Amino acid sequence: MSADPGVDPHVRLLLGAYVLDALDAEEACRVARHLQGCDGCARLYMEVAEASALLALVRTEDLRE
């Protein structure tokens, strides 16, 4: 999975894939390094990770209602 970051040095476009462990090793390392030094992206990462965890709780029956 690869996202073109354009001129944005942040990793926002990669956070969903990072949370789902869908990045190749090089991109995952780049995101991890960036998160260590960027409070804004780290906060957004936490939000994406929490949302992903909540989605895991949704049952098929819940989607039919």
Buried (B, 14 or more C-beta within 10 A) or exposed (E): EEBEEEEEEBBBEBBBBBBEEEBEEEBBEBBEEBBEEBEEBEEBBEEBBEEEEEEEEEEEEEEEE
